[in-house]
Amino acid sequence: MTKRVAEFKALGVTIVTCGRSPERPDSTGDYLHQALNDAGHEVIARHRVPHNRHQIRAVVSACIVEPRVDVVVLNGGTGFAQDNQTVQAITPLFDRMISGFGEIFRQLSFAEIGGASIQSEATAGLANGTLIVALPGAQQAAALAWERILKNQLDGRTGPCNFIPHLVSSLGPCRKSELTK
């Protein structure tokens, strides 16, 4: 990867874990929290919601209007099982789908798990200037997405392109939270 001449901008991130009962450990959410912090981003909040598309959509809807939240990372509920509702919950919110995210994720997954990767509905899109990413609930799959895709895409110094310019206001290169000051 080439590097762009830009300074790093810490993003405000909310992590939403879908489908795991509150009694079960959230190892994937914990991994994502640590990875985001290690990269210099700020985890604003964490939520756990059941496999219910309306509850998931309500949580994500609240996140995309929160000025401090630049990115929402969901984990869980992206598989082929009947009760998985994450993708169906969030795609109506998208102003623009990032089709390449799911395509690249499945390609990377195929190299590790073979044809089972076809059952992943991992996806991403932009809504109200906020990046929304839906990852599988398996920690290994979330780590694959973080290390091979998201880590660089959430760093404005990474070229030839990244998600950062799409997360800033048309008023200039500032975080949404800076618009409310």
N, C-alpha and C positions, 0 to 999 in steps of 0.2 A: 504494500500500500504506500502511496505517496502521501506526504504530509502537506497540508495547507498551512499557510501562514495566517494563523488565527489564534486567538487566546481561548483557552478552555472556559466553557460556561457550564456551571453546575446546574442541572435540571432538577425541578421538583417532581418527584415520582410518587404515585400511589400504587401499592401492590394489592391486588384482589385475588384471593384464593377461592375458587368455586368448587363446591361439592363436598369438601371434607368437613366432617363433623367437628365442632369445636373441641371435642375431647381428644381427637387424634392430633399428633404432632404435625406441624406444617413445615416439613423439611424443605420443600421446594420454595415456599415463601421466604423461609429463613435464608436459603442459599441466595435467592434473588436480592434480598435486603442487603446481605453482606457484599455481594458482587457490585451492586449499585453504589454502596458506600465506599467500597475500595476504589471505584472508578472516580470518586469525587462528587457524586450526585447526592441529593438530599431526599431521603424517603420521608414524605410528608405524612402518610397514613398507611395503615394496613387494614384490610377488611376480609372477613370470611362470610361467604354467602352460600346458601344451598343451591342445588341444581334447579333453579327456578328462573326462567328467562326474565320475568318481570322484576324480581328482586335484583338480579344482576344488572339489568338495564337501569334501574333506579339508582343503584350505587354508582355506575359509570356515568350516568347523566349528571349526578351531583358533582362528580370529579371534573368533568369537562367544563363546568361553569365556575369552578374554583380557580381564582387567579393564580394561586401558588402552584397548581398542578400543570406540568408541561407534558407528562407522560403517564399513562395508565397501563400497567403490566398485569394482565390476568393470567392465572395458571389454573389448569384443570377445566374439564368440561369441553375439550376440543376433539375428543375421540368420536368413534362411530357408535358408541352405545346409545340406546334410546333415551336415557335420562340426561345425556350431555346437552346443555342448552346455551353454552357460552357464546358460540359464534352466532346462533340465531338471535341472541339477546343484543349483541353489539352492532351487527352489520347495519340495522336500520338507522343507527346513529351516525354512520360514516358520511362525511361530506365527500370523501374520496377514499377509495380502497387502494391499498398498496398490494396489488396482486403478486408482485415478485417476491414478497416476503414469504408467503406460503409455499410458493414454487421452490425457492431456494431452500427453505427449511426441509421440505420433503426430500429434496435431492440430497441434502446432507444426511438426513435420517436414513435414507435408502442405503447409503454407504455403511451405516452402522447396524441397521436392523432388517434390511432387505425390504421385501414387498409389503410388510406390515405398515410401512410408512404411508401407504396409500390411504390408511384410515384416519390420518391426522387432518384436522381442519384448521390447523394453526393459521392465523391470519393477522393482518394489521390494516389500519386505516387512520385517516385524519378526521377529527370532528371538533369543530369550534377552535381550531388551532392547536389541538391536543393530539398527540400520537397515542393511539390505542393499539396494544399488542396482545393477542391471545395465544398463549403457549400451552403445551400439554402439562398435565400435573406431575408427570414423572420428572424427578430432579435431573436425571441424566439428559432428558430431552430439553428441559429448560436451560441447563448448562450449555448444551450444544448451541441453542439459539443465542444465548448471551455471548459466548466466546467467539462464535463464528459470524454472527450477524450484528446483534444489537450493540455490543461493546464499542465497535467502531462507528456505527451509524449514529450513536448518541454522543459522539466526540467531534466537535466542529473543526478540529485540526486534521481530521482524517479525510483524505481525498481518494479518488477524484471527486466524490460527492458524499453527502451524508444527510441525515434528516433535519439537522439543526436549522437550516434556512427556512424550512417549512413550519417550524414551531414558533417563529418570531412574528411579531405584529407587522403589518404593512406600514406601521408608523416608524419603524426602525429596528435595529438589532438589539432588542431588549426582551427580557422574559415577560410573560403576561403579568406577573406580579408587579413588575416595575411600572406597568401602565396605571395601576391603581394608587400609586403613591402621590 
